[in-house]
Structures are given as C-alpha cells and as structure tokens.
Amino acid sequence: MALPLVLLLEGLTYAVILSLLAVVRQEKVSLRLVIETLLFTLAVSGVTALSGWPTHPVLFLFALYLVTMRVRLLVDVGNSFARRGRHSQAEALYGLADRLGPDPVAKSILALNRGAMLLQRGETHAAIAALTDLVGKAKEGRLGPRHEAAMHYNLGAAYRRQGMEAQATREFNMAVDAWPASPYARRAEEALGQKRREPKGPPPG
C-alpha cells in the first residue's frame, strides 16, 4: 500500500477513535478536533505524495497526537506543577495552552483546572467564580462525568471555605451523583461525612 494512503488511513482511524473516546467519556464530540486531525493528515500525506519523503507512520501518529492533544498535555504538565505548589509555572502553562487555540471541550477542562489551582492558592472568590461559570458548560456536554465530578467537588470545597455550608453540601452531593466511582465523589462523601460527625453546639442553658 502506498505510504500517503497509509497516512490517510491512520489519520481517519485516529479521528474515529477520538470521537468514540468522547462518546465513551460522555463528552461532546469535538468537531474542531476532528477537523484539525483531518487537515493535518491531508497536509502530511499530500507533502509525502508530492515530495516522496518517507514519512514514518509511527512518527506521523506521534506528531498527530502532539498537535491535537497539545492543550490537554500542557494542562496535565501544569497540573503537576500546581500539585507541587509551583503555581506561577502552572499558570504560565495554562496561559500557553489557552493561546494555542483549545477546542471547546479542552477549553472547559483548562478552566476547570485553573479554578482548582485558584482554590489551592486560597483565592476562594475567584475559584467560585471560575467554577460556577463551568456549570453551564457541563450541561452542554463539554465536561464528561469525571470532570463534572471534579468541578462540583472543588466548588463544594470553595463554598465550605466561605462558610456557605448549604451550597457546599449541594455541590458535594452533585459530585457523587456525577460519577459515584470517581475519586472526587469519594472525597465529596468524606467531606459530607466529616460535616455530619462534627459535634453539635451545647444545648441552650
């Protein structure tokens, strides 16, 4: 089989797998991501056909992955810095990811992790504003159950820090409902259980 045709088939298969993964994750299929995949595939296979350059299929697939997953990869690296308390480096990576043109789903995932970082930094009001803005995106299918559970858990934690216990309880329960098997649901259940175990105030004298 001719090499340009092999690359075309690889790109088409990759686009189908991306779409199927989105369906499995219960996320909205990103049309933009599919278009990026097809355009990159057509460009590389066209150059290969015209120039005769022996583009290795494995290297092509790796390059395709880096191009289409650029935002999510940067978010993952940013998260690793945020977990170690290196928030300035994390914010720089989040900003770079934002400038690289994320698709709608990746943009929502980026906003979610930025909100979580704001909470880690103690910027509770900013975290609540950022995470509340994501609630509508989750309803549009831009966040799958895993990320939706993370959104509700972090929002609940932010509300609790502000002493807004009714809102916190609501968000923790929504985290459990979004994906009961997720680690965020378990943390939400622990937070709810901790509140129930808190001693009540002394009876009125």
SULFENHU-V492082 format. One record per pair of residues at least 24 apart in sequence whose C-alpha atoms are under 8 Angstrom apart, sorted by the first residue. I is the first residue (numbers start at 0). J is the second residue. D is the distance in whole Angstrom. If there is no record, write none. Layout:
i j d
I J D
I J D
This chain:
i j d
2 44 8
2 47 8
2 48 8
2 53 8
2 54 8
3 44 5
3 45 7
3 47 6
3 48 6
4 44 7
5 56 7
6 40 7
6 43 8
6 44 6
6 56 6
6 59 8
7 40 6
7 41 7
7 44 6
9 56 8
9 60 7
10 36 7
10 37 6
10 40 5
10 60 8
10 63 8
11 36 8
11 37 7
24 143 6
24 144 7
25 140 7
25 142 8
25 143 5
25 144 7
26 104 8
26 140 5
26 141 6
26 142 6
26 143 5
27 104 7
27 139 8
27 140 5
27 141 5
27 142 8
29 102 7
29 103 7
29 104 7
31 102 6
32 67 7
32 102 7
35 67 7
36 63 7
36 67 7
39 63 7
69 96 7
69 99 8
70 96 5
70 97 7
70 99 7
70 100 8
70 101 6
70 105 7
70 109 8
71 96 8
71 105 6
71 108 8
71 109 8
74 109 6
74 112 8
78 112 7
81 116 6
86 116 7
86 120 8
103 141 7
104 141 5
104 142 7
107 133 7
107 136 7
107 141 7
107 142 7
108 142 7
108 146 7
111 146 8
111 150 6
115 153 6
118 153 8
118 157 7
123 157 6
123 160 7
123 161 7
124 157 8
126 154 8
126 157 7
127 154 6
127 157 6
127 158 7
130 154 6
144 177 5
144 178 6
145 177 7
145 178 6
145 181 7
147 174 7
147 177 6
148 173 7
148 174 4
148 175 7
148 176 8
148 177 5
148 178 6
148 181 7
148 183 6
148 184 6
149 174 7
149 183 6
150 174 8
152 183 6
152 184 7
152 186 8
152 187 6
